[in-house]
Amino acid sequence: MQTHIYECAKLTLDFIAMMMISRYIFLIPPMKKKEHQLISPQFLFILAAYALIITACLLGGTIPGSILIGISMAVYCWLTAPGKRKKYFHMLRFVPIAGICYGLLMPLETLPVTILHLSENAEQIYSIGLYFVIGAFLIFFVVSGKDWRKNFRKEMHYRKLETWERVLLDVIGILMYGFVAAVYSYYNINTDNFRQIALLESIMMSIIGFAVTLTVIILILVGNKNAHMQRDLLHMQHNIIVTMADIVENRDESTGGHIRRTARYVEIIAEELLEEGWYQSILNHQYIKDMVVAAPLHDIGKIHVPDSILKKQGKLTDEEYEIMKSHTTEGRKLLLNAEKSLGHFSYLDIAVEMAYGHHEWWNGKGYPQGISKQDIPLSARIMAVADVFDAIVSQRCYKGSMTIDEAYAIIEKEKDTHFDPIVVTAFLNARGKISEALREFEDPLIQKK
């Protein structure tokens, strides 16, 4: 009985620790819950995996249980991979996750046993007590850390591991995984003198490995804190930008809902492209965040268009249309001047691309440059779809609105001509989220059917 309790407690702690490390250190997001699902797939996965692990432990001991933990973590990494093309590579992350876990737990498990020369029975009693103490600490964290975890989930939208952090974690995790395996193999050495020397060396290496692992984790957590401060600054900047854009948009008697909707459409389309693995050389989480901040500025050049043209009811003359088209070049000038005054920010670069290129066509028949296909910046191609879709479903002084279904049909019809076909595919695949964003920032004159 004592052996079963010891083995089950050990595997339980290992599994819980790996899940927490994957979430809070490696920043792997949980499985997504769909609207129709009553129970979180994350909860179902953990419950099913844990049941299999404990069953394997009771039937065959710690070895099959440990193997199932590794398989479960590999499957979890595969299911939470950011893009379909990266799933198999992402699946291998269970190795550094396990290495970090064992690197933190192994010194606590082995050092007192080695130093005090505990018998096998005493070792099991000590380990069971240790596991229960750590388990009690984790329960306390779950109960008392609710506010912290809530804030952390908010920060996850803004915080991603930097490349150096991810590489460092992977390298240390893999090294620790190999080191832990070597240390545990010392217990099977029969020569007493060599075994003692090996264990003493392992003590020193355990302390060094523990210190290095803990240092890296602290660096990651400090990065999370800095990300929280950066998020507040970006939020303030974003509110200022939206306010400026609102002033421009209200000149043509449209509501501020347009800039909020288009920014959300841009985010949804970009996330769908990232999920599907498209444009990997350009698209990443920082690029998406910059696009969301920059999107409200895509029509900032309209501030130079006279009210007589901007508010005209009816078709514009050729001369008036040329003046209206100038909002792209004027917007570019305004943003470049702002960049000179404010300094370089990545979102301003994207804002320039959007303002200057969101009326370019995939087939080269747009303006102001008449460029085509990949020559059009990706941010401008995404903005084009978002802007046209919202214009179709919105009523303006110079036109009526169409239904949502008609708008989707027009966007689909104009892929390969007006729009990037890949961007349109991502847009249509995210139709549910697009419609939800439309309802969230809805104008009263938008037709719902």
Secondary structure, DSSP 8 states (H G I E B T S, - for coil): -HHHHHHHHHHHHHHHHHHHHHHHTS--------TT-SS-HHHHHHHHHHHHHHHHHHHH-HHHHHHHHHHHHHHHHHHT-SSGGGHHHHHTTHHHHHHHHHHHHHHHHHHHHHHHT--HHHHHHHHHHHHHHHHHHHHHHHHH-HHHHHHHHHHTTT----HHHHHHHHHHHHHHHHHHHHHHHHTT---HHHHHHHHHHHHHHHHHHHHHHHHHHHHHHHHHHHHHHHHHHHHHHHHHHHHHHHHHHGGGT--THHHHHHHHHHHHHHHHHHHHT-STTT--HHHHHHHHHHGGGTTGGGGGS-HHHHT-SS---HHHHHHHHTHHHHHHHHHHHHHHHH---HHHHHHHHHHHHTT--TTS--SSS---GGGS-HHHHHHHHHHHHHHHHS-BTTB----HHHHHHHHHHTBTTTB-HHHHHHHHHTHHHHHHHHHHT--TT----
